[in-house]
Amino acid sequence: MITTVLVANRGEIACRIFRTCRTLGIRTVAVHSDPDENALHARVADAAVRLPGATPAETYLRGEALVAAALAAGADAVHPGYGFLSENAGFARAVQDAGLTWIGPPPEAIEAMASKTRAKRLLGIEPMKPVKEVTEADLPVLVKAAAGGGGRGMRVVRRLADLDAELAAARAEAASAFGDGEVFTEPYVERGRHVEVQILADTHGTVWTLGTRDCSLQRRHQKVIEEAPAPGLTEELTRELRTVAERAARAVGYTGAGTVEFLVAGARAHFLEMNTRLQVEHPVTEAVYGVDLVAEQIRVAEGHALAAGPPPARGHAVEARLYAEDPARGWAPRTGRLHRLAVPGTVRLDTGYADGDDIGVHYDPLLAKAVAHAPTRAEAIRALAGALERAVIHGPVTNRDLLVRSLRHEEFVSGRMDTGFYGRHLAALTRPEPDPHAPLAAALADACGRSRFGGWRNLPSQPQTKRYAMADGEHEVRYRHTRTGPEADGVRVVRTAPGLVVLETDGVRRSYEVARYGDRVYVNATALTALPRFPDPAPRHAPGSLLAPMPGTVVRVAEGLTEGTPVRAGQPLLWLEAMKMEHEITAPATGTLTDLRAAPGQQVTVGSLLAVVRDA
């Protein structure tokens, strides 16, 4: 029997595994990098071990240090989570060689399936020609990392001239994320659906196929919304997918939890890969089948047999990934203090953060996964959209609005979505639509709070003015204080308190919950920044200044780029790595590069001056 589990991971998945271990009465051990010393996963475990590492990104990729941590903490088993070394056969062997139980598939199965190219050949599918032989006729192609997943190391190439640059970017990103820079190409299907099958196998020859999942809503090849079962598939196609998934598992002697992924176009399914680990989106399958996949992984690792077949599926589940990222800044990851995170209702929330935690620059910007389960797909979608809309998220900018609007989009609601969904609809789905009364509510709540300390001392007729910045620009609000309370044009002020304002317009009364942290104000789901009454007329940077949109590390500068080099608008100048993803920084205008401050290896913060381009 397993008594103590070390989770060789961090954040949300480590916390999720710990939760099951506590239910089973198993002690837990966390590992952490220096930036993660006070992270939630390190706080909630029974014990925590610091991992040495040259950089924070490399820390969780050092297998020998993870094994040493398990032995030092007295663990008798290791769970890899997902990402990092979860699909590294060498790490799995090292765990077993140390006399520890590996909660995952056999190293041989990982080895057979960890490379997408080898996995295809194992199932009789020949990958596309070598990248050096790709021609114009093959386009568009998808460049993919041979190892790992999560959208890292993936690029769509539509022009042959872009192939070399995209290959280099994909290799660099894959090497950083997985320690393996191998990439390959395959045809890119424009209107396909990403469908996968969850498998669970024991050491006694039983293989469960736990239905299907649809993960077609992806941005930059990273899944955003997932659901189970995949809607609209015929019974025949579903049987085919489950048959291929079971065949893949049996072909490599697979045990534990895994996922077989397909690209579905019409009535045809194309095998993509087999992930030899737990998937990020596993909660939707857990909800539909009423199983705890982590508990089943542990039972399988202990040698227990599965039942002859899985439990029956019930209802529908939908998951949305909440990321700290800013659509107004090209979806750049955001960092900062997460003051509060709460989702109402019966929605399941898997997160690696607690109120008051800081979101750093070194790792994935995933804040949480929200999962709704209901008897029907329509009910699950409605429940999740409503819960996210009402969620309290006080911290960095997130993709919450994108999630809510995506869930309510007619194409998704009707089940007609595909992997090109965001390519067609992203601009419309991210158009700022803040509440027009949010600035007034913020101003009244602030004034009410100040009145407790001697506010409201102006003459009744003197108007008060306050300025706020929102996603759609700056707003100025005016209100007056009278003997019966504050007044504003076009609105009846029903109630004011430091944390709650009630306004009535056209006979309809609405409540606004207000919270303030320094200059940052949150009014229901709208975020505002309080501005000084009189703006600073002096510009902070020279015209044409290119500022870092996020904190990160400069990984490379475009070849041949020096001061005096002519550049064109949109030309890639340099690349930042933040939260394990590369972000391209382009010239803001056509002109001449007059100042280049960025250099490879340099750490930058938000707003750091990278370069200056003088207009032509």
VOVEX-32810 format. One record per residue: residue in one letter; y, x, z of N, C-alpha, C in turn. Coordinates in steps of 0.001 Angstrom, whole numbers, plus 500000, padded with zeros to 6 digits. Atoms other than C-alpha are relative to their C-alpha. Layout:
# residues N
aYXZYXZYXZ ...
***
This chain:
# residues 616
m498800500838500000500000500000500000501254500876500000 i498723499290500047503493501204499149500810499641501236 t499205500252498792505665501595502235501480500311499812 t498604499590500173508859503305501023500247500329498531 v499676499810501414510428503173497551501340500689499851 l498741499406500436513043505541496198500330499449498618 v499554500485501309515027504013493338500815501098499341 a499374498879500706515962506748490868501087499478499074 n498963500654500781519037504880489736501177499680500912 r498793500302499241522329503468490903500471498570499707 g499298501225500343524555500404490956499175498740500112 e500567501353499963523415496893490170498479499995500038 i501459500063500045519772497647489332499387500558501277 a500514499479498731519261499742492469500098498929501081 c499832501068499005520662496917494613499000498873499771 r500926501088500305518480494386492820498565500362500433 i501339499566499587515293496423493422499892500033501521 f500003499981498538516229496958497064499809498591500570 r500110501380499501516526493184497485498544499540500033 t501425500353500021512910492654496441499221500802501033 c500709499169499020511732495575498557500188499462501414 r499774500559498666513348494057501637499159498751500216 t500818501209499903511587490756500930498534500339500252 l501396499592499868508258492598500694499747500852501247 g500162499174498816508906494600503863499869501475499700 i500083498601500425509188497902501976501326500701500313 r498793499222499723511655500560503163500564500551498687 t499320499605501239514206501772500614500773501298500176 v499246498753500037515772505085499662500885499994498763 a499061499880501110518879505452497513500284501462499727 v499481498683500351520092508519495673501411499801499471 h498623500179500459523715509152494826500618501320499580 s499151498878500385526079511509493057501158500068500985 d498843499907499103529231512676494815500952498817499845 p499124501178500112531382509882493311499375498729500564 d500697501194499516528733507367494430499661500050501496 e500381499827498600528578508548498049500173498716500809 n499742501241499263530069505265499300499736498760499162 a500321501138500858528723503037496522499090499028500739 l500758501043499321527043499775497492498523500348500092 h501437499720499952523537500919496558499673501060501038 a500229498975498988523907503954498833500195499445501408 r499740500583498678525156501759501689498903499049500448 v500943501042499591522518499029501595498568500507500165 a501358499465499860519430501262501387499762500445501444 d500342499514498660517574502287504544500343501470500167 a499637498580499973518237505926503661500606500354498647 a499362499563501242520301507763501048499990501518499938 v500077498556500210520014511254499571501009500396498933 r499052499493500985522790513175497832499263500828498955 l500584499236501103521839514541494421500991501056499531 p499111498993500584523290517857493247500070499803498493 g499877500115501453524610517926489697501248500696499520 a498844499304500561526923519898487474501138499032499727 t499014501053500238528708516675486464499415498696500511 p500532501291499538528437513092487752499047499363499007 a500861500619501011526881511997484438498616500619499986 e501292499316500034524108514595484723499173499784501273 t500657500051498697523273513913488360498709499191499975 y501161500887499979520875511010487787498982500339498907 l500923499568501050519197512855484896499176501210500421 r500713498817499525517777515672487038498725499564500714 g501261500484499466514141514766487541499512500759501213 e500495499209498873513315517652489858500754499671501285 a499212500351498819516145516676492198499601498620500529 l500429501337499583514981513046492263498658500060500731 v501301499862499330511419514038493142500181500647501367 a499748499337498723512688516374495842500622499033501003 a499374500990499108514818513543497261498961499034500543 a501047500923499553511801511226497396499139500644501081 l500833499313499018509730513796499245500758500231501305 a499202499738498802512551514676501636500197498742500842 a499745501256499292513114511015502528498717499306500453 g501256500608499593509431510273503039499579498809499163 a500409501094500891509122507886500091498601500267499470 d501316499826500617505666507250498683499938499390498608 a499956500576501349506788505560495447501409500143499436 v498714499887500700509566505838492864500093498897498954 h499697500989501041511072503006490792501171500545499184 p498941499375500801513174504245487847501148499076499631 g498955500915500454515233501087487237500044499952498493 y499851499911501458516644501082483697501075501035499691 g499080498926500345518603503732481818499578501305500655 f500268498683499430518782507349482963498601500490499611 l501323499432500299515173508650483246498897498945499998 s501001501065499906513428505274483193498966500066498883 e500932499890501119511808506051479818499710501462499678 n500256498576500164511240509762480368498596500306500522 a501389499768499610507531510600480370499861501215500903 g500063498809499164508151514024481865500345499687501453 f499636500394498641509833512448484887498872499203500651 a501110500787499454507000509957485310498857500920500443 r501073499061499635504484512830485306500375500806501243 a499556499218498843506561514814487779499858499194501285 v500162500879498839506555511834490146498531499948500412 q501429500090499703502784511491489890499445501340500479 d500485498680499598502198515240490174500389500335501437 a499556499768498626504104515179493464499237499128500997 g500785500857499124501578512686494835500654498673500311 l499281501260499795503958509721494567499521498950499009 t500342501105500899503295506308493051501163499738499052 w499005500279501041505160505712489790499968498505499708 i499932501441500247506298502089489528500491499796498574 g499669500092501406506203501965485768498755500232499180 p501167499813500871503930502387482760499503501438500034 p500524498633500045501693505444482259500897500904499153 p499175499082500803503524508535480989499606500018498529 e500453499992501398501369508418477843500558498815499219 a499437501178500658502595504901477074501499500177499757 i498570499719500174506205505944477637500199500944498825 e499889499007501060505685508916475351499775499367498631 a500329500626501285504156506770472622501119499087499523 m499016501014500380506933504159472703501452500410500217 a498617499639499678510005506019473996500793500352498751 s499335499723501272510815507258470492499803498803499084 k500094501179500868511612504295468263499290500332498695 t500662499628501253510406506231465229498488500080500203 r501439499919499735507019506998466805499417498616500241 a500486501356499711506683503389468028499773499222498709 k500167500700501269507196502049464509498734500466499282 r501181499476500686504549504342463102498715499555500699 l501170500425499245502135503363465881499560498596499599 l500298501364500413502380499749464716499905499859498486 g500155500044501439502069500700461070501262499727499231 i498708500238500643505781500458460283500655501348499745 e499402498713500346507364503372458455501522499898500127 p498538500021499900510966504099459529500643500334498664 m499268499727501227513638504474456870499978501493499693 k499983498614500444514006507697454910500844500867500932 p499200499107499162515446510779456675501486499831499735 v498565500256500131519185510606457306500619500809498866 k499429499175501060519822513414454812499780499387498625 e500309500595501303518356511251452034500632498625499816 v499343501306500128520464508119452669500992500046498843 t499097500081501148522305507046449508500862498756500112 e499109501159500029524994504536448648499204498701499896 a500808501208500208522278502079447634499340499519501284 d500641500376498737520842502101451167500948499283500962 l499006500534499073524078500911452791500033498469499986 p499658499360498732524822499408455194498749500404500772 v501103499565499147522601501311457614500463500020501445 l499723499912498573522366501368461359499455501328500505 v500415498750499360522289504770463045499628499670501439 k500470500335498655520248504521466244499465501237500694 a500626498956499194519261506834469068498503499741500037 a501451500174499951515515507445468991499527499660501400 a500353500286498605515434507253472798501055499081500606 g499029500789499244517100504932475294500372498695499334 g499550501297500498518981501730474632501400499716500500 g498689500382499487521993499763475848501131500154499009 g498951499880501000523849500191472556500563501407499858 r499472498642500070524491503883473176499298500760498870 g500556499259501121524022506164470202499744499135498785 m500185500897501154524315503277467709501305499877499230 r498828500119500873526692503078464761499592499281498709 v500190500613501308526926500816461691500797500813498985 v499351499202501041527713502823458549500020499191498716 r499838500783501231529088500974455524500467500861498830 r499553499080501050530525503946453607499284501323500169 l500748498746499947528551507059452747500871501127500545 a499089498955499537531636509164453469500086500050501523 d499914500054498537531466508062457114498710500433500691 l501321499791499395527793508915457630499951501225500913 d500098498779499196528151512498458871500731499861501322 a499220500155498765530858511636461397499317499051500968 e500668500973499128528939508647462712498703500576500560 l501195499329499493525748510699462992500351500936501147 a499582499068498946527598513316465036500371499252501268 a499604500785498830529096510673467318498798499386500690 a501199500618499426525758508925467780499153501029500729 r500799498947499356523970512190468573500624500420501336 a499314499573498775526590513203471125499866498943501090 e500090501081499022526537509813472818498580499852500531 a501394500109499571522724509670472899499616501152500911 a500320498840499160522469513181474317500612499860501378 s499331500178498712524972512334477042499311498943500845 a500571501120499253523278509070477995498539500209500350 f501456499945499829519586509957477604499429501415500053 g500511498635500044519358513731477382499219500291498738 d500729499852501256517999513349473827500919499567498866 g499059500307501063520222513535470754499366499587498692 e500655500391501246517622512461468166500476498618499560 v499598501285500557518841509648465896499256499765498690 f500589500347501288517474507818462852500790498834499427 t499309501128500629518639505153460419498993498936499597 e500799501100500507517325501753459437500944499007499330 p499119500963500668518652498927457234500709499125501034 y499232500862499105521389496905458893500003498580499438 v500070501406500413520788493147458686501227499284500552 e498710500563499596524116491344458751499874498736500863 r500060501294499312523036487885459973498680499807500747 g501251500106499256519929488646462002500231499604501452 r499967500312498571519117487561465539499169501028500758 h500728499063499144518054489908468319499149499189500964 v500936500770499177514963488365469910498986500959500600 e500942499099499341512650490009472418498988499221500824 v501084500596499224509447489304474322499774500846501251 q500292499323498742508946490185477988498490500078500181 i501427499848499715505527491606478758499813500508501425 l500394499501498691503778492321482040498500500220499954 a501415499663500130500417494095482174499509500704501261 d500573499326498837498076495243484933498997501058499560 t500962498942500298495458497981485158498597499449499794 h501310500634500139492611495465484757499813499349498623 g500143500511501358493235494563481112500721498708499703 t499250501240500231495469491503481549501415500325499520 v498640499843500519498676491301479498500645498622499923 w499222501241500101501197488519480021501109500182498962 t498786500053500813503768487633477363500814498831500541 l499196500989499286506488485809479253501110499466499100 g499039500682500855508172483959476429500951500929499271 t499029499276500810511153485014474362501373499988500671 r498589499973499609514770485959474980500830500220498748 d499061499743501090517713485838472592501167500802500555 c498921499103499565520236488662472928500929500293498831 s499255499783501243522184488168469700501481500238500216 l498575499802499768525671488097471235500221501403500545 q499837498587499674526453491808471194501340500485499468 r498769499338500443529639493847470975499780501498500106 r500304498561500086529359497481469909498535500251500326 h501450499903499818525583496884469988499587499933501467 q500345500237498604525719496160473717499912498496500232 k500213501423499757524329492822474811501058499459500967 v498967500632499184526897490456476287499470498736500662 i500585501238499485525099487124476676498544499927499534 e501432500112500311521316486627476832499472498680500537 e500572501255499531519119483583477267498496499976499770 a501439500217500147515520482469477641499719498512500191 p500593499368501176513786481059475777500985500079498839 a499158499916501190515285482025472415500003498640499304 p499952501337500589516508478751470871499682499995498511 g500142500230501432515489477410467484498866500706499302 l501129499343500660512357479473466849498862499003499790 t501161500857500226509392477739465288498854500463500900 e501164499630499192506137477662467235499218501124499341 e500744498965500728504540479779464532500645501368500189 l499307498729499844507212482487464759499901500493501450 t500129499611498597507080482463468555498625500596500276 r501357499461499830503311482970468468499886501385499383 e500057498697500668503739485838466001500665501077500852 l499292499033499168506284487575468243499181500370501233 r500776499731498798504100487216471317498722500782499671 t501201499281500414501040488433469410500298501474499746 v499621498614500270502820491566468178500331500725501297 a499653499382498721504183492220471677498748500378500784 e501236499698499283500727491988473219499245501140499310 r500686498934500734499286494189470452500641501354500292 a499308498747499699501948496828471134499629500497501392 a500345499612498632501163496804474859498576500548500063 r501402499567499948497410497105474332499795501297499219 a500166498805500831497834499816471705500245501281500781 v499671498785499240499216502238474303499494499935501440 g500501500123498634497370501058477423501105499741500990 y498783500229499216500571499660478852499687499280501311 t500049500738498736500937498584482489501418499860500533 g498678500255499452503903497129484347500816499110499084 a499090500853500773506941495389482864500576500768498823 g499411499398501187508247496085479378500522498928499079 t499410500960500940510022494471476458499796500489498575 v500147499696501419509270494347472752501102499257499254 e498810500564500632512363493783470596499801499851498489 f500110500325501423512645492220467140501365499613499449 l498877500563500732515277491455464567499451498858499163 v500497501192500684514699487920463312501019499564498952 a499156500463501100516105486916459922499258498867499307 g500702501150500539515152483408458869498671499826500704 a501336500165499422511414483016459378499273501325500146 r500636498685499930510744486777459324500464500761501223 a499690499172498836510605489120462295499721501454499678 h500147498569500235511114492883462078499943500703501361 f500134499263498745509871495088464924501105501052500110 l498963499007499761512688497161466420499517501128500898 e500398498983499038511331498949469464499311499336501185 m500552500453498732509467498674472737500686500777501109 n499362499367498850511403499365475925499003500055501141 t501042499809498989509028500816478491500607499999501403 r499298500103498728511040499646481469500420498550500211 l499385501285499734512676496656483070501301499911499210 q498778500176500759515487495229480942501125499482500885 v498839500538499280519010494437482146499906498479500094 e499995501460500079518451490825481096498745499356500576 h501239500568499454515162490345482979500206498759500876 p499868501185499141516675487712485366499817498657499288 v500168501296500661516641484988482688498520499644499895 t501443500253500034512877485382482326499496499643501392 e500382500322498624512482485392486112500336498553500331 a499573501363499694514423482136486322499102498967499317 v500786500972500764512405480356483613498548499957500477 y501414499956499607508984481510484844499791499987501515 g500142500040498557509720481548488564499272501197500571 v500661498785499527508501485128488995501061501036500383 d499175498844499660509996488242490571499362501192499293 l500604498939500808509344490924487969499926501328500747 v500060498765499225510162493762490354498831499950500984 a501141500145499089507661492405492885498690500168499246 e501220499855500796505076492173490114499794501450499575 q500125498578500311505833495774489065499374500755501167 i500516499321498811505142496899492625498532499646500219 r501393500416499821501928494865492858499087500694498984 v500799499320501023500682496330489565499833501477500356 a500071498590499630501533499851490760499033500221501165 e500936499913498881499458499137493885498562499717499579 g501337500242500507496489498215491684499546498557500019 h500372501409499964496548494448492111499873499446498577 a500198500645501297495409492218489251500944498812499851 l499243501201500318497589489639487567499059498809499897 a500784501194500281496418486073487305499645499989498517 a500458500033501395494686485146484051501135499742499032 g498865500300500861497942483817482650501258499804500825 p498751500151499257501608483553483594500221498551500429 p499665501369499632503078480496485338500642499278498811 p499363500730501109504395477725483073501511500201500000 a498546499872500130507934478033481754500662498679500363 r499262501204499603510470475605483187501483500201499724 g498561500012500221513950474939481869500503501128499133 h499306499019500838516424477328480329500931500818500893 a499121499125499228518397480295481682500901500785499060 v499016499245500777521520482051480393500649501021500921 e499365498915499231522966485366481571501221500512499255 a498790499396500566526451486788481009500304501280500760 r499687498710499390527420490404481641501513500125500174 l498585499865499675530765490811483378500353501481500042 y499616498595500099532372494115482400501461500193500396 a498614499613499746535520495855483636500506500690498739 e499506499477501267537134496291480234501155499133499535 d498745500659500359540434495366478643500056499724498501 p499925500311501438540502493512475304501329500398499371 a498697499626500538544201494331474929500101501487499720 r499999498553500209543363498045474954498743500443499257 g501178499640500775540507498032472487498723500028500797 w501176500104499138537972497109475173499745501298500760 a500148498788499200538630500327477046499515499636501396 p500437500259498626536775500476480370501166500138500966 r498925499966499017539010499843483371499454500429501356 t500382499533498677538896501396486788500965499437501036 g499112500462498938540407500573490167499242499270501093 r500579500680498849539818498585493327499576498567499639 l500480501374500133537685495441493169500252499325501344 h499615500604498724539407493435495880499063498864500397 r500874501131499690537228490360495598499253499558498750 l500830500533501078534357489051493459499129498899500586 a500791501131499514532866485609494032499829498998498871 v500307500987501034531157483172491672499464498750500690 p500409501212499283530782479537492827498694499416499477 g501175500741500442527816477209492599498713500737500294 t501338499438499781524148478131492377499686501130499027 v500187498912500957524666480870489812499549501263500725 r500476498730499448522729484064490549500960501111499577 l499089498901500296524967487124490769499343501307500415 d500542498661499744523462490614490469501131500999499795 t498878499072500099526054493297491199499731501246500816 g500065498760499244526431496835492424501279500266500757 y498720499845499325529812496222494024500170498939501084 a499582500945498968531161494578497159501519499994500040 d498545500085499895534693493465497920500560501273500632 g499371498791499491536909496496498418499488501283499376 d500543498797500640534795498898496336500889500452498843 d499265499443501128536364501195493773499081500146498797 i500731499849501254535233501134490145500461501309499371 g499650498668500482535118504700488896499842500145498498 v499977499728501433535194506338485498498670500525499484 h501134499201500434531828508058485437498831499206499438 y501204500745500350529377505226484812500336498714499259 d499889501237500754528772501965482976501004499039500646 p498998500905499417531628499418483416499464498630500392 l500573501293499618529184496585484257500341499694501456 l499689500445498641530514494696487303498879499152500574 a501007500935499490527874492011487570499344499275498842 k500675500901500926525396489766485792499946498633500675 a500032501364499480525774486024486282498957499215499221 v501129500690500635522718483851485583499938498560500483 a500143501425499685522471480057485429498675499495499455 h501274500590500399519163478154485279500112498488500156 a499895501457499969518914474439484463498851499408499182 p501094500616500757516446471932483007500146500134498487 t499791499897501447518044472187479541500970501122499680 r499093498943500439519922474786477518501448499566500166 a498621500475499908523066472658477371500495500015501440 e499602500026498592523106472259481151500182501413500549 a499869498617499536522568475979481755501294500630499473 i498762499473500587525411476893479362501206499420500730 r498866500643499326527747474378480984500190500547501414 a499912499508498625526930475584484500500552501420500049 l499552498610499988527462479247483653501461500119499585 a498603499953500445530712478690481746500932499499501100 g499163500538498935532100476561484565500110500943501181 a499982499080498862531123479047487258500859501226499702 l499192498837500357532677481982485393501476499646499927 e498615500432500092535845480020484723500642499905501382 r499493500164498638536203479344488462499794501239500872 a500301498810499211535077482784489580501279500673500492 v498904499225499439537377484794491822499730501464499674 i500164498603500406537777488233490224501347500684500189 h498753499310499694540552490227491860499748501498499902 g500228498583500232540483493721490431500394500357498581 p499671499613501373540571495481487055499764498852499016 v500179500984501063540778493470483855498527499936499608 t501403500170500394537410492024482792499898499215498699 n500277500784501202535799490274479842499687498548500331 r500321501364499572535582486978481777500401498947498962 d499550501007500974537645484997479230499107500009498761 l500889499918501163535464486278476381498685499294500297 l501272500621499641532327485132478226500118498480499986 v499839501456499907533636481638478948500176499390498610 r499752500552501335534903481085475413498777500134499100 s501226499832500796531710482487473877498986498922500348 l500966501009499560529560480145475946500361498616499495 r499555501326500438531644477182474795500240499918498489 h499780499997501446531880478205471139498927499156499323 e500908500929500664530310475635468825498805500697499383 e501092499277500642528224478253467027498933500404501018 f500968499652498959526628479393470285499362498759500594 v500521501230499394526275475917471765498923499371499119 s500961500594500926524432474771468646498806500912499721 g501115499081500199522141477815468715499966500661498641 r499957499430501355523286479114465303500574501417499988 m499374498669499914524539482519466534499083501081499421 d500754498828500442523477485911465205500756501228500481 t499388498776499488524348489554465849501396500256499425 g498655499868500553527477489195463690501004499058500631 f499135501009499363528960486564466023501372500567500344 y498710499450499590531661488814467462500759500623498840 g499308499512501177532402490360464100500829498907499346 r499293501139500591533471486896462950501018499378500947 h499214500835499082535005485454466112500739500748501097 l499450499293498850536142488233468440501510499830500136 a498538500104499920539838488043467562500424498651500577 a499644501327499494539997484287468171499574499810501450 l500520500176498645537928484500471327500778500795501032 t499268499161499048540203487121472878501508499806499915 r498572500278500066543577485621472023500494499572501382 p499542500339498644545566485509475296500445498542500116 e499614501383499736545902481983476690500222499803501504 p499793500131498561547277482403480225500629498657500361 d499427501250499517548292479407482304501516500135500045 p498540499847500041552029478821481624500672499810501354 h499400500219498680552622477758485238499604501067501010 a500433498960499069550968480829486766501168500817500544 p498882499235499437554240482824487034500789499229501059 l499280500800499006555984479960488855499207499910501297 a500843500070498803553054479572491238500037501324500754 a499948498685499362553096483321491900501332500195500717 a498672499828499406556850483301492559500167499143501250 l499858500903498848556708480299494909499141500464501172 a500856499505498916553771481709496881500614501240500640 d499376498796499469555563485037497227501212499646500863 a498818500404499242558785483342498351499614499335501310 c500459500666498789556868481212500843499516501023501028 g500462498961499093555225484287502297501151500765500614 r498847499271499483558553486052502626500817499151500959 s499180500870499151560178482998504261499562500048501446 r500493499908498628557979483489507312500663501158500741 f499361498835499396559884486717507887501505499985499710 g498552500109500143563380485383507380500467499706498602 g499595500328501364563368484279503727500762498690499927 w499275501243500257565110481286502165501366499993500704 r498692499948499344568501482443503459501139499859499007 n498944500165500988570384481971500198500544498584500039 l499428501336500091572646479043499512499078499092499217 p500926500912500673570746475936498375500164499979498490 s499766500121501442572366475984494923499708501286499237 q500183498721500686571666479652494166498589500121499433 p501343499896500583568754480054491697499354501342500314 q500789498789499789566024482586492320499285500342498690 t500611499550501246564643484663489442498963501074500294 k501039498982499873561402486626489226499346500216498643 r500597499635501279559667488439486377498562500465500217 y501411499619499942555968488863485718499515500369498608 a500670499661501255553853490494483026498625499366500008 m501333500575500178550794488651481719499422500517498691 a500667499505501198548360489195478882500799499722498732 d499237500349501206550734487516476417501443500476500046 g498649499465499932553883489371477496500674499743501336 e499235500173498765556635489155480087500539498579500113 h499517501358499733557751485899481714501021500050501140 e498997500134498943560840485078483746499977498565500514 v500025501341499421560753482125486148501197499834500923 r498874500334499131563568480376487998499635498796500865 y500204501130499098563445478075490988501185499967500980 r498918500168499036565844476748493602499424499548501334 h500395500475498679565564476207497316500967498912500444 t499194501099499482566764472886498626499550499685501417 r500366500350498630566682471299502044498628499337500095 t501325500649499985563508469453501032498905500906499438 g500989499074500522561813472517499594500394500562498648 p499671499392501285561695474552496363499914499000498848 e500003500825501203562438472940492984500021500898498778 a499984499280501270561898474058489396500080498980498879 d499825500925501123562782472485486051498658499651499372 g501185500461500713560045470389484442498746499908500827 v501180499983499132557694470639487409500378499444501371 r499783500434498615557408468858490736499168500881500914 v500693499134499051556565471248493532499482499143501143 v500615500870498995554132469349495748499791500738501312 r500313499252498788553158472084498187500108501483499710 t499984498547500116553759475774498757499483500626501287 a500505499189498896551935478237500981499778501388499433 p500172498647500534551430482009500706498785500151499088 g501195499866500817547964481498499194499689498795499147 l500286501224500761548214478038497610501289499305499605 v498856500757500528550740476256495408499454498810499228 v500408501208500713550363472687494151501186499519499176 l498955500433500926552389471648491093499558498742499272 e500289501225500748552637468358489247500838499973498736 t499303500121501274553515468025485567499462498780499268 d500374501214500736553512464753483615499011499144500786 g500839500838499160551864463012486548498655500592500362 v501274499353499704548958465464486769500231501133501000 r499849499015498927548611467526489936498919501077499876 r500947498888500062547002470974489872500281500989501115 s499893499021498918546291473534492589499867501413499441 y500021498601500422546912477253492181499760500880501225 e500279499049498931545241479730494507500614501344499613 v499231498793500285547348482862494765499595501108500973 a500278498818499182546426486338496009500792501162499430 r499180498873500457548573489461495876499530501290500650 y500366498666499545547642493124496164501025500960499410 g498923499189500539550752495256495808500758499210498949 d499303500677501095552351494365492474499074499116499172 r500968500781500760549157492761491164499799498654500657 v500099501363499487548974488971491541498934499255499200 y501039500805500650546060486633490786500263498540500326 v499764501438499865546724482931490197498848499295499297 n501253500524500550543397481153489721499356501098499139 a500649498993500851541896482996486733500990500869499237 t498975499255500722545205484477485542500484501186500827 a499497498796499334546240488030486411501415500279499534 l498606499703500296549924488956486591500391501291500708 t499414498846499337551949492028487445501452499685500300 a498610500241499611555163491552489407500870501140499494 l499113498998500584558007493353487638501287500092500810 p498699499899499316561248494709489095501004499056499362 r499027500974500497564182492365488735500784500547498816 f499247499377501090566039494828486525499141501111499404 p500891499000500602563839496796484087500696501331499798 d499487498659500211564260500559483719500305500183498516 p499662499903501434566174501085480443499537501313499362 a500346498692500575565017504719480032498538500035499584 p501411499901500411561815505225477966499314501144500731 r500745498995499244559116507175479799499429501084499092 h500602499032500908557702508877476707500740499970498662 a499366499907501307558989510035473345499335499032499028 p500602500876501013558461507708470370498816500707499328 g501179499431500636555020508216468804499029500637500968 s500896499406499014553425509305472061498668499263500019 l501347500556499937549679508765472170499494500210501423 l500361499935498594548633507941475732498538499625500208 a501400500302499704545152507843477233499877498549500460 p500137501411499619544076504171477380499085499800501196 m500970500089498911541526504957480107499838501388500601 p500337498691499475540552507751482468498695500479499380 g501229499486500604537889510028481035500105501483499719 t500056498588500368537029513402479533500144500130498493 v499872499719501429538158514720476165498744500757499567 v501252499351500409534847515510474449500183500837498736 r499725499164501168536215516767471151501297499543499341 v498788500246500777539315517008468958499629500141498534 a500319499963501427539220516373465202500148501423499448 e500025498654500559538413519508463244501278500285499220 g498813499581500731541452521399461978501291499391500489 l498803500692499514543905519355464049500846500966500836 t499069499148499265546890521462465165501394499402499880 e498620500472500096550578520880465752500554500328498611 g499493499869501360552272520349462389499098499388498951 t500942500605500945549220518681460814500463498596499623 p499693501388500387550038515547458748498811499095500313 v501057500957499668548069512490459887500388498638499448 r499743501353500489547704508925458670499669498999501108 a500238501033498990547758505740460725498521499635500044 g501400500344499828544309504987462150499048501171499876 q500866498820500138543003508526461558499488500424501372 p500524499529498708540660509662464374500559501386500330 l499441498726499563542362512450466324499136500674501055 l500817499433498932540145512895469369499113498913500575 w500956500945499405537361511298471385499962500202501514 l500132499982498550537266510415475067498630499456500386 e501212500573499439534089509882477036500359499372501339 a499754500726498755534408507237479737498848499047500222 m501095500884499642531628505397481525498842500116499012 k501164499663500832528987507097479327500129499541498551 m499785500406501384530510505798476075501129500843499409 e498926499295500689532598507652473498500999499003499443 h498932500878500474535949506105472588500907500806499068 e499217499324501031537792507071469419501486499728500226 i498548500119499861541528507735469768500615500334498646 t499479499843501359543419507284466499501516500163499990 a498557499827500160546894508095465207500682498639499985 p499319501295499964549347505271465981500806499695498751 a499195500198501210551272505810462741499778501180499067 t500047498890500956551434507941459604501178500924500260 g498919499061499716553414511096460213499456501393500220 t500366498622499705553166514604461610499678500149501477 l500360499727498614551412515744464768500932501092500525 t499013499036499501554240517425466690499631500577501357 d500384499501498682552519517878470049498543499602500253 l501407500280499693548817518156470977499704500531501397 r500241499603498612548120518186474714498503499994500349 a501408500174499652544422517216474696499179501199499551 a500927498921500333541670519841474716498612499617500485 p501355500346499577537865519507474916499729500419501449 g500318499743498604536642519259478496501082499576500971 q498885500375499132540010518090479819499789498614500605 q500041501293499315539995515282482414501382499360499893 v498718500690500134542694512683481785499966498698500798 t499861501275499317543952509636483652500689499012499077 v499324501015500811545327506374482296501473500370499848 g498600499690500253548673507041480649500293501471499769 s499772498572500274548176510804480255500412500197498546 l499550499712501355549987512183477215498958500853499293 l501019499285500772547398513232474627500601500729498812 a499399499425501201549530513870471556501255499203499652 v498816500693500508552765512940469788499969500065498486 v499956500079501462552934511766466171501384499513499597 r498666500359500473556389511748464589499868499274498668 d500109500809501217556759509021461940500449500791498777 a499663499330501253556850510171458344501352499513499500 
***
